[in-house]
Amino acid sequence: MIEEKAQEFKKSLGLLDAVMLVSGSMIGSGIFIVSADIARNTGSAGWMMLVWIICGFMTLTAALSYGELSAMFPKAGGQYVYLREAYNPLVSFVFGWTFFAVIQTATIAAVGVAFAKFTGYLFPVLDEDVYLFTWNTFHISSAQMLSIGVIILLTFINTRGVKSGKLIQTTLTLVKILSLLLLVLFGFLAFRHEIWNLNWTAENVWKLQYLNKDGSFTDYSTLGALGAFSAAMVGALFSSDSWHSSSAVAGEIKNPQRNIGLSLALGVIIVTLIYLMTNLMYTSVLSMEQMVNAEKDRIAMSAAQEIFGSFGITIIAVMIMISTFGCNNGIILSGARVYYSMAQDGLFFKKVGKLNQNSVPSNALWIQCLIASLWCLSGKYGDLLDMITCVVVIFYVLAVAGVIRLRITKPGIERPYKAFGYPFLPVLYILMGLAFILLMVAFKPNYTWPGIIIALLGVPIYYFIKPTKGNISDETN
């Protein structure tokens, strides 16, 4: 009996915990950086804000659709389970493989290194330019080792039980939401009329063009403008990713049929509003030229210097440290549940599908830690995340389309919650997602084909390892 209880998830997460998991997993370092590149590709405050508005709308629309899926299948694994139930084990495995190989593990690495980089501002010995080991062109820096140390620490904490992870997540997410709101407030208190007027009353405020570092503009052709806008969307979508984190820990959420969908909607709304306010604040203290010239695209630091003076760098460094630490905790906690579900289906190492004495998938947590640490050492996580953004949207489109497919193929399944705005909003998301994917394939192939190839590698791997009988859910098509 004791062993049986140890193999069951403990429902320890309430609605607040689930909302903080969603919000905290979304807010990492992106909001402090990517707006510089968005400003560069759009060339105007109006178009920059439109990118964030469209991204927020798409994310919320997808979250509302996921609410129906989460109510139908309140199981650990989230998106992996939804794709399996809506389509077949091959589709869900390709997602799970890509999620494990790059999407989640490279994100953990990127967020971990971001934490270390900004820690280096306060403690120079931990800077990314301080090399501990060099061999030809390969280097291992203090920042990389610190990022690995943080990933190991958070993994260990999460192996102690979901309550340990949720305490860090809820506390740090509340702190960083408050910190961002205070940054926005002080930013608007430092409102500069001449900057605002320059950004919002100029004749090109709604003209899409490339903004060079010298302040000059380069006009796009019609097709070039579409490609530039889709490239600008990459940063915003990356900053809003991991919004589905609460669905992955469905087995540990109280009243999951209600609280998962609600947490997805509330978490996305909170973060979207904060992102919009933050970017609006940027336009009140920085000219577009200052944005594109921010050192290493760290636009928040440039804004903080305008608001707080030289002390602003320290303030933003501490904010990003808190933000990335909490973000990594959330994605480490949720990611392991996907591999656990894959192992339960016989599509991953058998031991990964076991829970430890604290009722968490510790083996899944540690193997995720290993791959993320290797990405930290490689230094290639940033390139891979750019390459994988298109594939991430492909899986979101498939999952949202799965809502429609399941309405047709499995009308008898109980649906405690039905997607808001069905079928209009799901169809609109699918169309917007497909438009983004096609534009990226056409105009930014370096952002698309590598990720698509990584995902497609999952097909032969699936046929090589799939069980000949049993394990994979009998509920699949």
C-alpha positions in Angstrom: 0.0 0.0 0.0 2.9 2.4 0.8 4.5 1.7 -2.6 1.2 2.3 -4.4 0.7 5.7 -2.7 4.2 6.7 -3.7 3.2 6.1 -7.3 0.5 8.7 -7.2 0.8 12.5 -7.7 -0.2 14.6 -4.8 -2.8 17.3 -5.6 -0.9 20.2 -3.9 -1.4 23.1 -6.3 -4.3 25.4 -5.9 -5.6 28.0 -8.4 -3.1 30.7 -7.2 -0.2 28.3 -7.5 -1.3 27.3 -11.0 -1.7 30.9 -12.1 1.8 31.7 -10.7 3.2 28.7 -12.5 1.8 30.0 -15.8 2.8 33.6 -15.3 6.2 32.8 -13.8 7.1 30.4 -16.6 6.3 33.0 -19.2 8.2 35.9 -17.7 11.9 35.3 -18.0 14.5 37.6 -19.6 12.7 38.2 -22.9 10.6 41.2 -21.9 13.9 42.9 -20.9 15.6 42.3 -24.2 13.6 41.4 -27.3 11.8 44.7 -27.8 15.1 46.1 -29.1 15.0 43.7 -32.1 11.3 44.2 -32.5 11.9 48.0 -32.8 14.7 47.3 -35.3 12.5 45.2 -37.5 9.4 47.4 -37.3 10.9 50.9 -37.1 8.0 52.5 -35.2 6.3 52.5 -31.9 2.9 51.7 -33.4 4.1 48.6 -35.2 6.2 47.5 -32.2 3.1 47.7 -29.9 1.0 45.9 -32.6 3.5 43.0 -32.5 2.9 42.6 -28.8 -0.8 43.0 -29.1 -1.1 40.3 -31.8 1.2 38.0 -29.8 -0.9 38.4 -26.7 -4.1 37.8 -28.6 -2.7 34.6 -30.2 -1.5 33.3 -26.8 -4.8 34.1 -25.0 -6.8 32.5 -27.9 -4.7 29.3 -27.7 -4.9 29.3 -23.9 -8.8 29.4 -24.1 -8.8 26.5 -26.5 -6.4 24.5 -24.2 -8.9 25.1 -21.4 -11.3 22.6 -23.2 -8.5 20.1 -23.7 -7.3 20.3 -20.1 -10.9 19.8 -18.8 -11.3 16.7 -21.0 -7.9 15.2 -20.2 -6.7 16.4 -16.8 -3.6 14.3 -16.8 0.1 14.9 -16.4 1.8 15.8 -19.6 -0.5 18.5 -20.9 0.2 19.2 -24.6 1.7 15.7 -25.1 -1.5 14.1 -23.9 -3.7 16.5 -26.0 -1.9 15.6 -29.2 -2.0 11.9 -28.5 -5.8 12.0 -27.9 -6.6 14.3 -30.8 -4.4 12.5 -33.3 -2.1 9.5 -32.6 1.0 8.5 -30.6 3.3 9.4 -33.5 2.2 13.0 -33.5 2.5 13.3 -29.7 5.9 11.6 -29.7 7.3 13.9 -32.3 6.2 16.8 -30.0 7.7 15.1 -26.9 10.9 14.3 -28.7 11.3 17.9 -29.9 10.3 19.2 -26.5 12.9 17.1 -24.8 15.7 17.6 -27.3 15.4 21.3 -27.7 12.3 23.2 -26.8 12.3 22.7 -23.0 15.9 21.8 -22.4 17.5 24.6 -24.5 15.0 27.1 -23.0 16.2 26.0 -19.5 19.8 26.5 -20.6 19.0 29.9 -22.1 17.2 31.1 -19.0 19.9 29.7 -16.8 22.7 31.5 -18.7 20.6 34.7 -18.7 20.5 34.5 -14.9 24.3 34.0 -14.8 25.0 36.9 -17.2 23.1 39.4 -15.2 24.6 38.1 -12.0 27.9 38.9 -13.6 26.9 42.6 -13.5 26.9 42.4 -9.7 29.8 40.0 -9.4 32.3 40.4 -12.3 34.0 37.1 -11.5 30.9 35.4 -12.8 30.8 37.3 -16.1 30.4 35.4 -19.4 33.8 36.7 -20.6 35.6 35.1 -17.6 36.8 31.7 -19.0 37.6 28.8 -16.7 38.6 26.5 -19.5 39.7 27.0 -23.1 40.4 24.5 -25.9 40.9 26.0 -29.3 37.7 28.0 -30.0 35.7 26.2 -27.2 35.3 28.0 -23.9 33.7 27.3 -20.6 32.9 30.5 -18.8 32.0 31.3 -15.2 28.5 32.2 -16.4 28.0 28.8 -18.0 29.1 27.0 -14.8 26.8 29.2 -12.6 23.9 28.4 -14.9 24.5 24.7 -14.6 24.7 25.1 -10.8 21.4 26.9 -10.7 19.7 24.2 -12.9 21.1 21.5 -10.7 19.9 23.3 -7.5 16.4 23.9 -8.9 16.2 20.3 -10.1 17.2 19.0 -6.6 14.6 21.3 -4.9 11.9 20.0 -7.2 12.8 16.3 -6.5 11.9 17.1 -2.8 8.3 17.3 -3.7 5.9 19.7 -5.6 5.4 21.8 -2.5 9.0 22.8 -2.5 8.8 23.9 -6.1 5.5 25.7 -5.7 6.8 27.7 -2.8 9.7 29.1 -4.9 7.4 29.6 -7.9 4.5 31.4 -6.2 6.8 33.6 -4.1 9.2 34.7 -6.9 6.4 35.2 -9.4 4.6 37.5 -7.1 7.9 39.4 -6.5 8.7 39.8 -10.2 5.2 40.8 -11.1 5.3 43.5 -8.4 8.8 44.5 -9.6 7.7 44.9 -13.2 4.7 46.9 -12.2 6.9 49.2 -10.1 9.3 49.5 -13.1 6.4 50.5 -15.3 5.1 53.0 -12.6 8.5 54.7 -12.1 8.9 54.7 -15.9 5.7 56.6 -16.4 6.7 59.0 -13.5 9.9 59.7 -15.5 7.7 60.3 -18.6 9.6 62.4 -21.2 7.1 64.4 -23.3 9.6 65.0 -26.1 10.4 61.3 -26.4 6.7 60.3 -26.3 5.9 62.9 -29.0 8.8 61.8 -31.1 7.7 58.1 -30.9 4.0 58.7 -31.3 3.3 61.8 -33.4 5.9 61.3 -36.1 4.5 60.7 -39.6 6.1 57.3 -39.7 4.5 56.0 -36.5 2.5 53.5 -38.5 5.0 52.9 -41.2 6.7 49.5 -41.2 10.4 49.9 -42.1 13.8 48.8 -40.9 15.4 51.1 -38.4 19.2 51.3 -38.7 21.5 52.1 -35.7 22.3 55.5 -37.2 18.7 56.4 -37.0 18.0 56.1 -40.8 15.3 53.9 -42.2 15.2 51.3 -44.9 11.9 50.7 -46.7 10.6 47.2 -47.2 9.0 45.8 -50.3 5.5 44.4 -49.7 6.8 40.9 -49.3 9.8 42.1 -47.3 7.5 43.8 -44.9 5.6 40.6 -44.2 8.8 38.7 -43.6 10.1 41.5 -41.3 6.9 41.5 -39.3 7.0 37.7 -38.8 10.7 38.0 -37.7 9.6 40.6 -35.2 7.0 38.2 -33.9 9.6 35.6 -33.0 10.9 37.5 -30.0 7.4 38.3 -28.7 6.3 34.7 -29.1 9.4 33.4 -27.4 8.8 35.8 -24.5 5.3 34.5 -24.1 6.1 30.8 -24.4 5.7 28.2 -21.7 2.2 29.6 -21.1 0.8 26.1 -21.0 2.9 25.0 -18.0 0.0 24.3 -15.6 -1.5 21.8 -18.0 1.7 19.7 -17.7 1.2 19.3 -14.0 -2.5 18.4 -14.2 -2.1 15.4 -11.9 -1.0 17.8 -9.1 -3.6 20.5 -9.4 -6.7 20.6 -7.2 -9.9 20.5 -9.2 -8.0 20.3 -12.5 -11.1 20.4 -14.8 -11.7 24.0 -13.5 -8.4 25.3 -12.3 -6.2 24.4 -15.3 -8.2 26.3 -17.9 -8.8 29.2 -15.5 -5.1 29.4 -14.6 -4.1 29.4 -18.3 -6.5 32.3 -19.1 -5.6 34.3 -16.0 -1.9 33.8 -16.3 -1.8 34.8 -19.9 -4.0 37.9 -19.3 -1.7 39.0 -16.4 1.5 38.6 -18.4 0.1 40.1 -21.6 -1.1 43.3 -19.8 2.3 43.6 -18.0 4.1 43.2 -21.4 2.0 45.8 -23.1 2.5 48.3 -20.2 6.2 47.6 -20.1 6.6 48.3 -23.8 4.4 51.4 -23.7 6.7 52.6 -20.8 9.8 52.0 -23.0 8.3 54.4 -25.6 7.8 57.0 -22.9 11.5 57.2 -21.9 13.5 55.9 -24.9 13.4 57.1 -28.6 13.3 54.3 -31.2 16.9 55.0 -32.0 17.9 54.5 -28.4 16.0 51.2 -28.4 17.8 49.8 -31.4 21.2 51.0 -30.0 20.7 49.4 -26.5 23.9 47.5 -25.7 23.5 43.8 -26.5 19.7 44.7 -27.0 19.3 45.1 -23.2 16.5 47.7 -23.7 15.3 47.5 -20.0 18.7 48.5 -18.8 18.7 51.6 -21.1 15.2 52.4 -19.8 16.3 51.9 -16.2 19.3 54.2 -16.7 16.9 57.0 -17.9 14.6 56.4 -15.0 17.0 55.7 -12.1 20.4 56.9 -13.4 23.5 54.7 -13.1 21.8 52.7 -10.3 19.3 51.5 -12.8 21.6 48.8 -14.1 21.8 47.2 -10.6 18.0 47.4 -10.3 17.4 45.6 -13.6 20.2 43.1 -13.0 18.5 42.1 -9.7 15.0 42.0 -11.4 16.3 39.7 -14.2 18.0 37.5 -11.7 14.7 37.0 -9.8 12.7 36.7 -13.0 15.0 34.1 -14.6 15.4 32.1 -11.4 11.7 31.8 -11.0 11.1 31.2 -14.7 13.5 28.3 -14.7 11.9 26.8 -11.6 8.6 26.7 -13.4 9.8 25.2 -16.7 11.9 22.6 -14.8 8.9 21.6 -12.7 6.5 21.3 -15.6 8.8 19.9 -18.3 9.6 16.7 -16.4 5.9 15.7 -16.4 5.9 15.5 -20.2 8.7 12.9 -20.2 7.0 11.1 -17.4 3.9 10.7 -19.6 6.0 9.6 -22.5 7.6 6.9 -20.4 4.1 5.8 -19.1 3.3 5.2 -22.8 6.5 3.1 -23.3 8.1 5.9 -25.4 10.8 6.9 -23.1 13.2 5.3 -20.6 11.1 3.1 -18.3 12.5 4.6 -15.1 11.5 8.1 -16.2 7.9 7.0 -15.7 8.4 6.4 -12.0 7.6 8.7 -9.1 10.0 8.9 -6.1 9.0 8.8 -2.4 8.1 12.5 -2.7 5.6 11.7 -5.5 7.5 13.5 -8.2 9.2 12.1 -11.3 12.8 12.6 -10.1 14.4 10.6 -12.9 12.6 12.8 -15.5 13.8 15.8 -13.6 17.5 14.6 -13.6 17.6 13.6 -17.2 16.2 17.0 -18.2 18.8 18.6 -16.0 21.6 16.6 -17.8 20.5 17.7 -21.3 19.9 21.3 -20.3 23.4 21.4 -18.7 24.9 20.1 -22.0 23.1 22.9 -23.9 24.6 25.4 -21.4 28.1 24.1 -22.2 27.5 24.1 -26.0 26.6 27.8 -26.1 24.3 27.0 -29.0 21.0 27.2 -27.2 20.1 30.7 -28.4 20.5 29.7 -32.1 18.4 26.6 -31.5 15.6 28.5 -29.9 15.4 30.8 -32.9 15.3 27.8 -35.1 12.6 26.1 -33.1 10.1 28.9 -32.7 8.3 28.0 -35.9 8.0 24.4 -34.8 6.6 25.4 -31.4 3.8 27.3 -33.2 3.2 24.3 -35.5 2.5 22.1 -32.4 0.2 24.9 -30.9 -1.7 25.0 -34.2 -2.1 21.2 -34.1 -3.3 21.2 -30.5 -5.9 24.0 -31.2 -7.0 22.2 -34.3 -7.3 19.1 -32.1 -10.2 20.9 -30.2 -12.2 21.0 -33.5 -11.1 17.4 -34.4 -12.2 16.0 -31.1 -15.6 17.8 -31.3 -16.1 15.7 -34.5 -14.4 12.4 -33.7 -15.2 12.2 -29.9 -18.4 14.1 -29.3 -19.4 11.9 -26.4 -16.5 12.9 -24.1 -17.5 15.0 -21.2 -16.4 18.6 -21.6 -16.7 20.4 -18.3 -15.4 23.5 -20.0 -15.9 24.4 -23.7 -13.5 26.7 -25.6 -14.6 30.3 -25.5 -15.6 31.7 -28.9 -15.7 28.3 -30.5 -15.3 27.8 -33.5 -14.4 31.4 -34.4 -11.4 31.9 -32.1 -9.8 28.5 -32.6 -10.1 28.9 -36.4 -8.7 32.4 -36.2 -5.8 31.2 -34.2 -5.1 28.4 -36.7 -5.2 30.8 -39.6 -2.9 33.3 -37.8 -0.5 30.5 -36.8 -0.4 29.1 -40.3 0.3 32.6 -41.7 3.2 33.0 -39.3 4.6 29.6 -40.2 4.4 30.1 -43.9 6.0 33.6 -43.7 8.8 32.2 -41.6 9.4 29.3 -44.1 9.4 31.7 -47.0 11.4 34.6 -45.6 13.4 33.2 -42.7 14.4 29.7 -43.7 17.3 29.7 -41.3 14.7 30.1 -38.5 12.5 27.2 -39.7 14.2 24.3 -41.5 16.7 23.3 -38.8 13.8 23.1 -36.3 11.6 21.2 -38.7 14.4 18.7 -39.3 15.0 18.2 -35.6 11.3 17.5 -35.2 11.1 15.1 -38.1 14.0 13.1 -36.7 11.4 12.0 -34.1 9.6 10.0 -36.8 12.2 7.2 -37.3 13.0 7.3 -33.6 9.4 6.6 -32.8 9.2 3.6 -35.1 12.5 2.3 -33.6 11.4 2.5 -30.0 7.6 2.2 -30.0 6.3 -0.7 -28.0 4.8 -3.6 -29.9 1.9 -3.9 -27.5 0.5 -2.2 -24.4 1.6 1.0 -22.7 0.3 3.5 -25.3 -3.1 4.8 -24.2 -6.0 2.7 -25.5 -7.9 6.0 -25.9 -5.9 7.1 -28.9 -7.3 7.0 -32.4 
